[in-house]
Amino acid sequence: MRLTFLLKSLFKSLSANKRQSLLTIGSLVIGVVSLLLVLSLGNGVGQSIVQQLNSVTGGRKTFTINCTNYKDGAGFTENDRQRLMGFANIQNVELSINPQLNTVSVHLLGDRSMDGSVVNYDQLSSKYNEKNNDIKVISGKALSEIQQSNGNEIAIKDTASKKLFPTTSSEGELVSIGGDYYKISAVYQGSEETPDLLVTEKMFLRNTSYRNHFNQAKIKYRGSKSKAEKQVLKYLERYGSSKKKGVYEIEDLHQVVGQINRTTSLATNLIAGVAGISLIVAGFGVMSATYSSVAGRKSEIGLRRAFGAKKSSIRNQFIVEGLFLAFISSFISVVFVLVISQLLGNSMGVRLIVTRDNILTAVLVPSVICFIFTYFPAVSASRKNVLNLLR
């Protein structure tokens, strides 16, 4: 079949059934737009995560090592830092304190089953006052009162309290920390990031009197990251100041972000699959429209067959009409989503990012669906008996 004749027949057929063609295109556009919005939103979320990581690391070649000391709370020393700086592939070592890594062993008085539990702690300060939305005292003194006490009072998180005192209230109980006794004067609720214990400055300094000790080291390296990580970790496990008192662990933000991106991508693809169901529903609409078109053009098909048109020509004509509807729908959908992404910008907190792969998907998926759902009506039309068509 000549291309010019095919195109003329295509536009003539679609013009003859304008309402049906517009409804079919509309149903396809809804499906493709839904698919594109989900994919572009997933791209935006992924880019936002990477940007946040770069803002944390400054785009530099760094990794972080945490030291959790289960005995005296000590971590890295200046001596550790100087020795690590001696490695050829280490540019800089920055030591700091992460409150989540400040740990102490809490021993209960009397016959208790949870004796010697390891918990993390931090010093009471303005960020942990009652006005903080993450902290809510549920029993006992106000945190400000404990902060002004003589150092022998502490506050405990409700989850830690239940672990230490599963059957009784912890308020007013005495516990032993580092050989000294402290009274639990308050129980509070907090987020996952909130420490298990909040202590006074006096107690904090008593348990962290090694002021030149730190529990987190940020390493800036040259060359291979994996080589630098293995070298530093191997040294600390053999010669680190806390090698016999706790553990050294690498905090790999890139690995965490990679896992988050994989999870986000999986969720995006699953949601996109659900959105794609609307395209399958639209495909049934295309099939119905094709069968209707075949029924309305029986005489035309019969005359063409009578004048020698091949079955494949009849079949291809209807398939091309379906693919044309798919292309028009994809074009409208891509333009619409691109315009929406520019108009919204960052107003949602995450940009809509349409990639080439997304556009390719928006073209191929509807085309495949329209091909499948027009193929069977097209084959049926091409196989009809000529005499029956001309009656």
Backbone hydrogen bonds in HBPLUS format (Angstrom, degrees):
<---DONOR---> <-ACCEPTOR-->    atom                        ^
c    i                          cat <-CA-CA->   ^        H-A-AA   ^      H-
h    n   atom  resd res      DA  || num        DHA   H-A  angle D-A-AA Bond
n    s   type  num  typ     dist DA aas  dist angle  dist       angle   num
A0006-LEU N   A0002-ARG O   3.04 MM   4  6.25 155.4  2.10 146.8 154.3     1
A0007-LEU N   A0003-LEU O   2.92 MM   4  6.18 157.6  1.97 154.7 159.4     2
A0008-LYS N   A0004-THR O   3.03 MM   4  6.22 162.8  2.06 148.5 153.2     3
A0009-SER N   A0005-PHE O   2.94 MM   4  6.07 164.5  1.97 149.4 153.9     4
A0010-LEU N   A0006-LEU O   2.90 MM   4  6.03 144.3  2.03 138.6 149.2     5
A0011-PHE N   A0007-LEU O   3.01 MM   4  6.31 167.9  2.03 159.0 158.0     6
A0012-LYS N   A0008-LYS O   3.00 MM   4  6.08 154.0  2.07 147.0 155.1     7
A0013-SER N   A0009-SER O   2.94 MM   4  6.01 154.7  2.01 141.7 148.2     8
A0014-LEU N   A0010-LEU O   3.03 MM   4  6.30 165.8  2.05 154.6 158.1     9
A0015-SER N   A0011-PHE O   2.94 MM   4  5.91 151.4  2.02 138.9 147.0    10
A0016-ALA N   A0012-LYS O   3.03 MM   4  6.14 142.9  2.18 137.9 147.3    11
A0017-ASN N   A0014-LEU O   3.31 MM   3  5.28 138.5  2.50  93.4 104.2    12
A0021-SER N   A0017-ASN O   2.89 MM   4  6.05 157.7  1.94 154.2 161.4    13
A0022-LEU N   A0018-LYS O   2.85 MM   4  6.03 162.2  1.88 155.0 159.6    14
A0023-LEU N   A0019-ARG O   2.99 MM   4  6.17 159.5  2.04 149.3 154.6    15
A0024-THR N   A0020-GLN O   3.03 MM   4  6.18 155.7  2.09 143.5 150.2    16
A0025-ILE N   A0021-SER O   2.90 MM   4  6.14 161.5  1.93 150.5 155.7    17
A0026-GLY N   A0022-LEU O   2.85 MM   4  5.99 157.0  1.90 145.4 152.4    18
A0027-SER N   A0023-LEU O   3.01 MM   4  6.25 158.0  2.06 147.9 152.2    19
A0028-LEU N   A0024-THR O   3.12 MM   4  6.37 155.0  2.18 145.9 152.7    20
A0029-VAL N   A0025-ILE O   2.83 MM   4  6.05 156.8  1.89 153.1 160.1    21
A0030-ILE N   A0026-GLY O   3.09 MM   4  6.31 159.6  2.13 150.2 154.2    22
A0031-GLY N   A0027-SER O   3.37 MM   4  6.60 159.0  2.42 139.9 144.6    23
A0032-VAL N   A0028-LEU O   2.92 MM   4  6.20 164.9  1.95 157.5 161.5    24
A0033-VAL N   A0029-VAL O   2.84 MM   4  5.88 166.9  1.86 155.8 159.6    25
A0034-SER N   A0030-ILE O   3.10 MM   4  6.18 159.4  2.15 142.3 147.9    26
A0035-LEU N   A0031-GLY O   3.08 MM   4  6.30 158.0  2.13 144.4 150.4    27
A0036-LEU N   A0032-VAL O   2.87 MM   4  6.11 162.3  1.90 153.3 158.0    28
A0037-LEU N   A0033-VAL O   2.88 MM   4  6.02 160.4  1.92 153.2 158.2    29
A0038-VAL N   A0034-SER O   3.18 MM   4  6.35 159.9  2.23 146.6 151.1    30
A0039-LEU N   A0035-LEU O   3.11 MM   4  6.35 168.4  2.13 151.3 154.5    31
A0040-SER N   A0036-LEU O   2.83 MM   4  5.91 166.4  1.85 153.7 158.0    32
A0041-LEU N   A0037-LEU O   2.95 MM   4  5.93 150.9  2.03 140.1 148.1    33
A0042-GLY N   A0038-VAL O   3.01 MM   4  6.22 154.8  2.08 146.2 153.1    34
A0043-ASN N   A0039-LEU O   3.00 MM   4  6.33 151.8  2.09 145.4 153.0    35
A0044-GLY N   A0040-SER O   3.00 MM   4  6.23 152.3  2.08 141.6 149.0    36
A0353-ILE N   A0040-SER O   3.17 MM 313  4.64 164.7  2.19 119.6 114.8    37
A0045-VAL N   A0041-LEU O   2.94 MM   4  6.23 155.7  2.00 150.9 156.8    38
A0046-GLY N   A0042-GLY O   3.04 MM   4  6.24 161.4  2.07 148.0 152.9    39
A0047-GLN N   A0043-ASN O   2.98 MM   4  6.23 159.3  2.03 149.4 154.7    40
A0048-SER N   A0044-GLY O   2.93 MM   4  6.08 153.0  2.00 144.9 152.7    41
A0049-ILE N   A0045-VAL O   3.03 MM   4  6.30 152.5  2.11 148.9 155.3    42
A0050-VAL N   A0046-GLY O   3.18 MM   4  6.46 160.0  2.22 147.0 151.9    43
A0051-GLN N   A0047-GLN O   2.93 MM   4  6.17 158.0  1.98 150.0 156.1    44
A0052-GLN N   A0048-SER O   2.98 MM   4  6.19 153.8  2.05 145.4 152.2    45
A0053-LEU N   A0049-ILE O   2.99 MM   4  6.27 152.0  2.07 146.0 153.8    46
A0054-ASN N   A0050-VAL O   2.93 MM   4  6.24 159.1  1.97 150.0 155.5    47
A0055-SER N   A0051-GLN O   2.92 MM   4  6.16 144.6  2.05 141.9 151.9    48
A0056-VAL N   A0052-GLN O   3.07 MM   4  6.33 138.8  2.25 138.8 149.1    49
A0056-VAL N   A0053-LEU O   3.04 MM   3  5.10 126.1  2.35  95.5 109.7    50
A0057-THR N   A0053-LEU O   2.90 MM   4  6.20 164.7  1.92 158.2 161.9    51
A0058-GLY N   A0054-ASN O   2.58 MM   4  5.17 125.8  1.86 133.5 146.8    52
A0060-ARG N   A0057-THR O   3.26 MM   3  5.83 166.6  2.28 113.4 116.0    53
A0062-THR N   A0060-ARG O   3.07 MM   2  5.72 117.4  2.48 109.1  92.6    54
A0221-TYR N   A0061-LYS O   3.12 MM 160  6.06 157.5  2.17 156.2 163.1    55
A0063-PHE N   A0219-ILE O   2.97 MM 156  5.39 147.0  2.08 145.2 155.8    56
A0219-ILE N   A0063-PHE O   2.78 MM 156  5.39 162.6  1.81 178.0 175.7    57
A0251-GLU N   A0064-THR O   2.67 MM 187  5.18 169.0  1.68 153.1 156.9    58
A0065-ILE N   A0217-ALA O   2.86 MM 152  5.25 164.0  1.88 154.2 159.4    59
A0217-ALA N   A0065-ILE O   2.90 MM 152  5.25 162.3  1.93 154.8 160.6    60
A0066-ASN N   A0249-GLU O   2.74 MM 183  5.26 162.7  1.77 164.8 164.2    61
A0249-GLU N   A0066-ASN O   2.90 MM 183  5.26 161.4  1.94 152.1 158.0    62
A0067-CYS N   A0215-ASN O   2.92 MM 148  4.99 163.4  1.95 145.6 143.1    63
A0068-THR N   A0247-VAL O   2.99 MM 179  5.46 158.6  2.04 159.9 164.2    64
A0247-VAL N   A0068-THR O   2.99 MM 179  5.46 149.2  2.09 140.8 146.8    65
A0070-TYR N   A0245-LYS O   2.84 MM 175  5.92 145.4  1.96 147.2 152.2    66
A0076-PHE N   A0214-PHE O   2.35 MM 138  4.89 160.3  1.39 161.1 162.1    67
A0214-PHE N   A0076-PHE O   2.83 MM 138  4.89 149.4  1.92 133.0 143.1    68
A0080-ASP N   A0077-THR O   3.08 MM   3  5.15 118.6  2.48  95.1 109.3    69
A0081-ARG N   A0077-THR O   3.13 MM   4  6.52 158.8  2.17 148.2 153.4    70
A0082-GLN N   A0078-GLU O   2.93 MM   4  6.18 161.6  1.96 151.3 155.4    71
A0083-ARG N   A0079-ASN O   3.03 MM   4  6.24 160.8  2.07 148.9 153.9    72
A0084-LEU N   A0080-ASP O   2.99 MM   4  6.20 159.2  2.03 152.0 157.7    73
A0085-MET N   A0081-ARG O   2.94 MM   4  6.15 150.2  2.03 147.4 156.0    74
A0086-GLY N   A0083-ARG O   3.09 MM   3  5.17 144.9  2.21  97.7 108.4    75
A0087-PHE N   A0084-LEU O   3.12 MM   3  5.68 167.5  2.14 115.4 119.3    76
A0090-ILE N   A0087-PHE O   3.25 MM   3  5.44 166.7  2.26 111.5 113.8    77
A0222-ARG N   A0089-ASN O   2.72 MM 133  4.85 150.0  1.81 142.4 142.6    78
A0091-GLN N   A0220-LYS O   2.73 MM 129  5.38 148.4  1.83 142.0 151.3    79
A0092-ASN N   A0220-LYS O   3.28 MM 128  5.03 159.8  2.33 130.1 132.3    80
A0220-LYS N   A0092-ASN O   2.86 MM 128  5.03 172.8  1.87 154.8 155.1    81
A0094-GLU N   A0218-LYS O   2.93 MM 124  5.03 167.2  1.95 143.6 147.8    82
A0218-LYS N   A0094-GLU O   2.78 MM 124  5.03 170.8  1.79 147.8 150.4    83
A0096-SER N   A0216-GLN O   2.87 MM 120  5.25 155.1  1.94 152.8 155.0    84
A0216-GLN N   A0096-SER O   3.12 MM 120  5.25 134.9  2.33 159.9 152.2    85
A0101-LEU N   A0098-ASN O   2.80 MM   3  5.50 160.0  1.84 124.5 131.3    86
A0102-ASN N   A0099-PRO O   3.17 MM   3  5.24 160.2  2.22 103.6 109.7    87
A0121-TYR N   A0102-ASN O   2.83 MM  19  5.62 142.3  1.97 144.6 155.1    88
A0104-VAL N   A0119-VAL O   2.88 MM  15  5.69 153.5  1.95 162.0 170.9    89
A0119-VAL N   A0104-VAL O   2.97 MM  15  5.69 160.5  2.01 165.5 168.8    90
A0106-VAL N   A0117-SER O   2.72 MM  11  5.20 172.2  1.72 155.9 153.4    91
A0116-GLY N   A0106-VAL O   3.03 MM  10  5.07 118.9  2.41 127.8 138.3    92
A0117-SER N   A0106-VAL O   2.92 MM  11  5.20 127.4  2.21 159.2 147.9    93
A0107-HIS N   A0176-SER O   2.86 MM  69  4.95 173.1  1.87 153.3 155.2    94
A0176-SER N   A0107-HIS O   2.77 MM  69  4.95 175.7  1.77 157.4 158.4    95
A0196-ASP N   A0120-ASN O   3.08 MM  76  5.46 126.0  2.39 120.9 133.9    96
A0197-LEU N   A0120-ASN O   3.09 MM  77  6.44 140.8  2.25 144.0 154.1    97
A0122-ASP N   A0197-LEU O   3.10 MM  75  6.55 142.0  2.25 147.4 157.5    98
A0199-VAL N   A0122-ASP O   3.00 MM  77  6.30 163.9  2.02 156.7 162.0    99
A0124-LEU N   A0199-VAL O   2.71 MM  75  5.56 158.8  1.76 168.2 163.6   100
A0128-TYR N   A0125-SER O   3.00 MM   3  5.55 158.1  2.04 115.6 122.6   101
A0129-ASN N   A0126-SER O   3.28 MM   3  5.27 160.2  2.33 112.3 109.7   102
A0132-ASN N   A0129-ASN O   3.04 MM   3  5.66 161.2  2.08 117.7 123.7   103
A0135-ILE N   A0132-ASN O   3.13 MM   3  5.54 155.5  2.20 111.7 118.8   104
A0136-LYS N   A0189-GLN O   3.04 MM  53  5.14 148.5  2.14 141.8 145.5   105
A0189-GLN N   A0136-LYS O   2.77 MM  53  5.14 160.0  1.81 140.0 145.3   106
A0138-ILE N   A0187-VAL O   2.83 MM  49  5.84 155.3  1.89 147.8 156.3   107
A0139-SER N   A0187-VAL O   3.34 MM  48  5.33 147.0  2.45 148.1 145.1   108
A0187-VAL N   A0139-SER O   2.90 MM  48  5.33 158.8  1.94 151.3 152.7   109
A0141-LYS N   A0185-SER O   2.87 MM  44  5.90 154.4  1.93 154.5 154.3   110
A0145-GLU N   A0142-ALA O   3.05 MM   3  5.38 130.5  2.30 104.8 117.1   111
A0146-ILE N   A0142-ALA O   3.29 MM   4  6.74 157.4  2.35 150.8 156.6   112
A0147-GLN N   A0143-LEU O   2.90 MM   4  6.11 153.3  1.98 147.9 155.9   113
A0148-GLN N   A0144-SER O   3.28 MM   4  6.45 135.3  2.49 134.0 143.3   114
A0148-GLN N   A0145-GLU O   3.18 MM   3  5.27 133.0  2.41  97.1 109.0   115
A0149-SER N   A0146-ILE O   3.04 MM   3  5.04 160.6  2.08 104.6 110.6   116
A0183-LYS N   A0152-ASN O   2.87 MM  31  6.23 169.5  1.88 157.1 156.3   117
A0154-ILE N   A0183-LYS O   2.92 MM  29  6.17 153.9  1.99 156.5 157.2   118
A0185-SER N   A0154-ILE O   2.88 MM  31  5.91 161.4  1.91 166.9 172.4   119
A0155-ALA N   A0198-LEU O   3.03 MM  43  5.17 163.3  2.06 152.4 157.0   120
A0198-LEU N   A0155-ALA O   2.96 MM  43  5.17 162.8  1.99 143.1 146.6   121
A0156-ILE N   A0186-ALA O   2.97 MM  30  6.37 161.3  2.00 149.8 152.1   122
A0188-TYR N   A0156-ILE O   3.00 MM  32  6.30 155.4  2.06 145.9 152.3   123
A0157-LYS N   A0196-ASP O   2.82 MM  39  4.96 160.4  1.86 149.2 149.3   124
A0161-SER N   A0157-LYS O   2.88 MM   4  6.09 152.7  1.95 153.9 163.1   125
A0158-ASP N   A0188-TYR O   2.78 MM  30  5.64 144.4  1.90 165.5 163.0   126
A0162-LYS N   A0158-ASP O   3.04 MM   4  6.26 152.1  2.12 144.8 150.2   127
A0163-LYS N   A0159-THR O   3.28 MM   4  6.54 144.9  2.41 136.9 145.7   128
A0164-LEU N   A0160-ALA O   2.98 MM   4  6.22 159.5  2.02 151.9 157.1   129
A0165-PHE N   A0161-SER O   2.72 MM   4  5.69 158.9  1.76 149.9 157.0   130
A0173-GLU N   A0170-SER O   3.03 MM   3  5.44 164.1  2.06 134.3 136.4   131
A0172-GLY N   A0184-ILE O   2.69 MM  12  5.24 168.6  1.71 162.4 162.7   132
A0184-ILE N   A0173-GLU O   2.91 MM  11  5.56 167.7  1.93 165.3 169.2   133
A0175-VAL N   A0182-TYR O   2.91 MM   7  5.45 156.6  1.96 152.3 160.0   134
A0182-TYR N   A0175-VAL O   2.85 MM   7  5.45 158.5  1.89 157.7 165.0   135
A0177-ILE N   A0180-ASP O   2.80 MM   3  5.40 159.1  1.85 161.1 164.6   136
A0180-ASP N   A0177-ILE O   3.13 MM   3  5.40 166.4  2.15 115.7 117.7   137
A0194-THR N   A0191-SER O   3.16 MM   3  5.29 149.7  2.26 101.4 110.4   138
A0204-PHE N   A0200-THR O   2.88 MM   4  6.07 162.0  1.91 153.2 159.3   139
A0205-LEU N   A0201-GLU O   2.89 MM   4  6.04 163.6  1.92 151.3 154.5   140
A0206-ARG N   A0202-LYS O   3.01 MM   4  6.14 143.9  2.15 136.4 147.0   141
A0207-ASN N   A0203-MET O   2.91 MM   4  6.18 152.3  1.99 152.0 158.0   142
A0208-THR N   A0204-PHE O   2.78 MM   4  5.87 122.3  2.12 136.4 153.3   143
A0213-HIS N   A0210-TYR O   2.55 MM   3  5.44 141.7  1.69 153.8 155.9   144
A0228-ALA N   A0224-SER O   3.17 MM   4  6.30 158.7  2.22 138.7 144.4   145
A0229-GLU N   A0225-LYS O   2.88 MM   4  6.12 162.8  1.91 158.6 163.4   146
A0230-LYS N   A0226-SER O   3.02 MM   4  6.16 167.1  2.04 147.2 150.5   147
A0231-GLN N   A0227-LYS O   2.98 MM   4  6.11 159.4  2.03 147.6 153.6   148
A0232-VAL N   A0228-ALA O   2.98 MM   4  6.12 167.8  2.00 153.6 156.4   149
A0233-LEU N   A0229-GLU O   2.94 MM   4  5.99 168.2  1.95 153.1 157.1   150
A0234-LYS N   A0230-LYS O   2.92 MM   4  5.88 156.4  1.98 142.2 149.2   151
A0235-TYR N   A0231-GLN O   3.10 MM   4  6.25 155.4  2.16 141.9 148.3   152
A0236-LEU N   A0232-VAL O   3.00 MM   4  6.25 168.7  2.02 155.6 158.1   153
A0237-GLU N   A0233-LEU O   2.98 MM   4  6.11 160.9  2.02 149.9 155.0   154
A0238-ARG N   A0234-LYS O   3.23 MM   4  6.33 132.7  2.47 135.0 146.1   155
A0238-ARG N   A0235-TYR O   3.11 MM   3  5.24 134.7  2.32  98.9 111.5   156
A0239-TYR N   A0235-TYR O   2.67 MM   4  5.73 171.3  1.67 166.4 169.4   157
A0240-GLY N   A0236-LEU O   2.80 MM   4  4.02 142.7  1.94 112.8 119.1   158
A0243-LYS N   A0240-GLY O   3.19 MM   3  5.13 159.4  2.23 116.0 113.0   159
A0245-LYS N   A0242-SER O   3.11 MM   3  5.03 156.5  2.17 103.5 110.8   160
A0256-VAL N   A0252-ASP O   3.09 MM   4  6.41 155.8  2.15 146.1 153.1   161
A0257-VAL N   A0253-LEU O   2.78 MM   4  6.00 164.6  1.81 153.2 157.3   162
A0258-GLY N   A0254-HIS O   2.80 MM   4  5.92 151.4  1.88 140.7 149.5   163
A0259-GLN N   A0255-GLN O   2.96 MM   4  6.20 153.8  2.03 144.4 150.5   164
A0260-ILE N   A0256-VAL O   2.90 MM   4  6.22 155.3  1.96 147.9 155.4   165
A0261-ASN N   A0257-VAL O   2.77 MM   4  6.01 157.9  1.82 151.2 157.4   166
A0262-ARG N   A0258-GLY O   2.93 MM   4  6.17 153.1  2.00 144.2 151.5   167
A0263-THR N   A0259-GLN O   2.93 MM   4  6.18 158.7  1.98 147.9 153.7   168
A0264-THR N   A0260-ILE O   2.78 MM   4  5.99 160.3  1.82 150.8 156.9   169
A0265-SER N   A0261-ASN O   2.77 MM   4  5.90 156.4  1.83 145.8 152.6   170
A0266-LEU N   A0262-ARG O   2.92 MM   4  6.12 155.8  1.98 144.7 151.1   171
A0267-ALA N   A0263-THR O   2.92 MM   4  6.18 163.2  1.95 150.6 155.2   172
A0268-THR N   A0264-THR O   2.81 MM   4  6.00 156.1  1.87 147.7 155.0   173
A0269-ASN N   A0265-SER O   2.89 MM   4  6.09 159.8  1.93 148.6 153.6   174
A0270-LEU N   A0266-LEU O   2.95 MM   4  6.20 154.1  2.02 147.9 155.1   175
A0271-ILE N   A0267-ALA O   2.96 MM   4  6.19 163.6  1.99 151.0 155.1   176
A0272-ALA N   A0268-THR O   2.78 MM   4  5.94 153.2  1.85 146.7 155.5   177
A0273-GLY N   A0269-ASN O   2.84 MM   4  6.02 143.5  1.97 138.7 148.4   178
A0274-VAL N   A0270-LEU O   3.05 MM   4  6.44 148.3  2.15 142.5 150.6   179
A0275-ALA N   A0271-ILE O   2.86 MM   4  6.21 157.7  1.91 148.9 155.3   180
A0276-GLY N   A0272-ALA O   2.75 MM   4  5.97 138.9  1.91 139.6 151.9   181
A0277-ILE N   A0274-VAL O   3.06 MM   3  5.37 149.8  2.16 104.1 113.1   182
A0278-SER N   A0275-ALA O   3.16 MM   3  5.82 144.6  2.29 113.3 120.5   183
A0279-LEU N   A0276-GLY O   2.94 MM   3  5.16 133.2  2.17 100.3 113.5   184
A0280-ILE N   A0276-GLY O   3.26 MM   4  6.75 144.4  2.39 142.7 152.3   185
A0280-ILE N   A0277-ILE O   3.03 MM   3  5.04 119.9  2.40  94.3 109.5   186
A0281-VAL N   A0277-ILE O   2.96 MM   4  6.35 156.3  2.02 151.3 157.9   187
A0282-ALA N   A0278-SER O   2.91 MM   4  6.14 151.1  2.00 136.3 144.7   188
A0283-GLY N   A0279-LEU O   2.79 MM   4  6.05 134.3  2.00 135.1 148.4   189
A0284-PHE N   A0280-ILE O   3.17 MM   4  6.64 141.7  2.33 145.4 153.3   190
A0284-PHE N   A0281-VAL O   3.16 MM   3  5.36 126.8  2.46  98.8 111.0   191
A0285-GLY N   A0281-VAL O   3.30 MM   4  6.73 145.1  2.43 138.2 147.7   192
A0285-GLY N   A0282-ALA O   3.00 MM   3  4.90 118.2  2.39  90.7 107.0   193
A0286-VAL N   A0282-ALA O   2.93 MM   4  6.35 145.4  2.05 145.6 155.4   194
A0287-MET N   A0283-GLY O   2.93 MM   4  6.27 155.5  1.99 147.0 153.5   195
A0288-SER N   A0284-PHE O   2.91 MM   4  6.13 159.0  1.95 145.3 150.9   196
A0289-ALA N   A0285-GLY O   2.91 MM   4  6.10 157.9  1.96 145.8 152.1   197
A0290-THR N   A0286-VAL O   2.88 MM   4  6.10 149.1  1.98 146.3 154.8   198
A0291-TYR N   A0287-MET O   2.95 MM   4  6.23 163.0  1.98 154.2 157.9   199
A0292-SER N   A0288-SER O   2.96 MM   4  6.17 154.3  2.03 145.1 152.8   200
A0293-SER N   A0289-ALA O   2.87 MM   4  6.09 147.9  1.97 140.0 149.1   201
A0294-VAL N   A0290-THR O   2.85 MM   4  6.11 156.1  1.91 150.7 157.1   202
A0295-ALA N   A0291-TYR O   2.98 MM   4  6.23 159.3  2.03 146.4 151.5   203
A0296-GLY N   A0292-SER O   3.06 MM   4  6.28 146.7  2.17 142.1 150.8   204
A0297-ARG N   A0293-SER O   3.09 MM   4  6.17 121.0  2.45 138.9 152.8   205
A0297-ARG N   A0294-VAL O   3.20 MM   3  5.22 146.7  2.31  98.8 108.6   206
A0301-ILE N   A0297-ARG O   3.00 MM   4  6.23 165.2  2.02 155.6 159.4   207
A0302-GLY N   A0298-LYS O   2.85 MM   4  6.06 160.0  1.89 151.8 157.9   208
A0303-LEU N   A0299-SER O   2.88 MM   4  6.10 162.3  1.91 154.8 158.6   209
A0304-ARG N   A0300-GLU O   3.06 MM   4  6.24 162.3  2.10 148.6 153.5   210
A0305-ARG N   A0301-ILE O   2.95 MM   4  6.15 157.6  2.00 147.2 153.9   211
A0306-ALA N   A0302-GLY O   2.85 MM   4  6.03 152.4  1.92 145.4 153.8   212
A0307-PHE N   A0303-LEU O   2.97 MM   4  6.19 143.0  2.11 145.0 153.9   213
A0309-ALA N   A0304-ARG O   2.82 MM   5  5.30 159.3  1.86 152.0 147.1   214
A0308-GLY N   A0305-ARG O   3.11 MM   3  5.22 157.4  2.16 108.9 110.1   215
A0313-SER N   A0310-LYS O   3.13 MM   3  5.25 128.1  2.41  96.9 109.9   216
A0314-ILE N   A0310-LYS O   3.32 MM   4  6.76 156.1  2.38 149.4 154.2   217
A0315-ARG N   A0311-LYS O   2.96 MM   4  6.23 167.9  1.97 155.7 159.4   218
A0316-ASN N   A0312-SER O   2.82 MM   4  5.89 165.0  1.84 145.5 150.1   219
A0317-GLN N   A0313-SER O   3.05 MM   4  6.13 147.6  2.16 140.5 148.5   220
A0319-ILE N   A0315-ARG O   3.17 MM   4  6.44 156.8  2.22 149.6 156.7   221
A0320-VAL N   A0316-ASN O   2.83 MM   4  5.96 160.6  1.87 151.5 156.1   222
A0321-GLU N   A0317-GLN O   3.09 MM   4  6.34 151.4  2.17 141.4 149.3   223
A0322-GLY N   A0318-PHE O   3.10 MM   4  6.39 154.5  2.17 143.6 149.4   224
A0323-LEU N   A0319-ILE O   2.94 MM   4  6.25 156.5  1.99 150.7 157.4   225
A0324-PHE N   A0320-VAL O   2.83 MM   4  5.99 149.3  1.92 147.5 156.0   226
A0325-LEU N   A0321-GLU O   3.15 MM   4  6.41 155.2  2.22 144.3 149.8   227
A0326-ALA N   A0322-GLY O   3.09 MM   4  6.38 150.1  2.18 141.0 149.4   228
A0327-PHE N   A0323-LEU O   2.90 MM   4  6.19 155.2  1.96 148.2 154.3   229
A0328-ILE N   A0324-PHE O   2.98 MM   4  6.22 168.3  1.99 155.5 158.0   230
A0329-SER N   A0325-LEU O   3.00 MM   4  6.12 160.1  2.04 144.5 150.3   231
A0330-SER N   A0326-ALA O   2.93 MM   4  6.12 156.8  1.98 147.9 154.2   232
A0331-PHE N   A0327-PHE O   2.92 MM   4  6.13 162.8  1.95 154.0 158.4   233
A0332-ILE N   A0328-ILE O   3.04 MM   4  6.26 167.5  2.05 152.8 155.7   234
A0333-SER N   A0329-SER O   2.98 MM   4  6.10 159.5  2.02 146.2 152.5   235
A0334-VAL N   A0330-SER O   2.91 MM   4  6.07 167.0  1.93 155.8 158.5   236
A0335-VAL N   A0331-PHE O   3.11 MM   4  6.25 170.5  2.12 152.0 154.8   237
A0336-PHE N   A0332-ILE O   2.96 MM   4  6.07 159.8  2.00 146.9 153.2   238
A0337-VAL N   A0333-SER O   2.96 MM   4  6.17 167.4  1.98 155.7 158.0   239
A0338-LEU N   A0334-VAL O   2.94 MM   4  6.08 160.9  1.98 151.3 157.0   240
A0339-VAL N   A0335-VAL O   2.99 MM   4  6.16 158.3  2.03 149.7 155.2   241
A0340-ILE N   A0336-PHE O   2.93 MM   4  6.17 161.2  1.97 149.9 155.6   242
A0341-SER N   A0337-VAL O   2.85 MM   4  6.02 159.1  1.89 149.9 155.4   243
A0342-GLN N   A0338-LEU O   3.15 MM   4  6.37 146.7  2.26 140.7 148.8   244
A0343-LEU N   A0339-VAL O   2.95 MM   4  6.20 156.1  2.01 151.7 158.7   245
A0344-LEU N   A0340-ILE O   2.89 MM   4  6.01 166.0  1.91 157.0 160.1   246
A0345-GLY N   A0341-SER O   3.09 MM   4  5.90 155.3  2.16 132.1 139.6   247
A0347-SER N   A0344-LEU O   2.94 MM   3  5.55 163.6  1.97 140.1 143.6   248
A0349-GLY N   A0346-ASN O   2.90 MM   3  5.10 157.3  1.95 110.3 117.8   249
A0359-ILE N   A0355-THR O   3.07 MM   4  6.46 156.1  2.13 148.6 154.3   250
A0360-LEU N   A0356-ARG O   2.84 MM   4  6.10 159.2  1.88 151.6 157.8   251
A0361-THR N   A0357-ASP O   2.87 MM   4  6.07 153.0  1.94 143.3 150.9   252
A0362-ALA N   A0358-ASN O   2.86 MM   4  6.13 151.2  1.94 144.7 153.1   253
A0363-VAL N   A0359-ILE O   3.04 MM   4  6.33 127.8  2.32 139.8 152.9   254
A0363-VAL N   A0360-LEU O   3.20 MM   3  5.19 137.9  2.39  94.2 105.8   255
A0364-LEU N   A0360-LEU O   2.85 MM   4  6.04 170.3  1.86 156.9 159.7   256
A0365-VAL N   A0361-THR O   3.02 MM   4  5.74 162.8  2.05 144.5 149.7   257
A0367-SER N   A0363-VAL O   3.32 MM   4  6.28 150.1  2.42 136.7 145.3   258
A0368-VAL N   A0364-LEU O   2.83 MM   4  6.05 160.6  1.87 160.7 164.8   259
A0369-ILE N   A0365-VAL O   3.03 MM   4  6.23 165.8  2.05 153.2 157.3   260
A0370-CYS N   A0366-PRO O   2.81 MM   4  5.95 163.4  1.84 149.7 154.4   261
A0371-PHE N   A0367-SER O   2.88 MM   4  6.00 151.7  1.96 143.9 152.2   262
A0372-ILE N   A0368-VAL O   2.98 MM   4  6.21 164.7  2.00 151.7 155.0   263
A0373-PHE N   A0369-ILE O   2.96 MM   4  6.15 165.0  1.99 151.8 156.1   264
A0374-THR N   A0370-CYS O   2.93 MM   4  5.88 127.9  2.21 139.4 149.8   265
A0375-TYR N   A0371-PHE O   2.95 MM   4  5.79 131.3  2.20 140.2 151.6   266
A0378-ALA N   A0374-THR O   2.96 MM   4  5.93 152.7  2.04 145.3 153.9   267
A0379-VAL N   A0375-TYR O   2.84 MM   4  6.05 158.7  1.88 154.1 159.5   268
A0380-SER N   A0376-PHE O   2.96 MM   4  6.08 157.9  2.01 145.8 152.4   269
A0381-ALA N   A0377-PRO O   2.91 MM   4  6.14 150.6  2.00 143.4 150.8   270
A0382-SER N   A0378-ALA O   3.03 MM   4  6.29 154.3  2.10 146.4 153.0   271
A0383-ARG N   A0379-VAL O   3.15 MM   4  6.30 131.6  2.40 142.8 154.1   272
A0384-LYS N   A0381-ALA O   3.47 MM   3  5.57 165.4  2.49 103.6 107.7   273
A0389-LEU N   A0385-ASN O   3.06 MM   4  6.34 147.8  2.16 147.8 157.3   274
A0390-LEU N   A0386-VAL O   3.07 MM   4  6.34 141.7  2.23 147.4 157.3   275
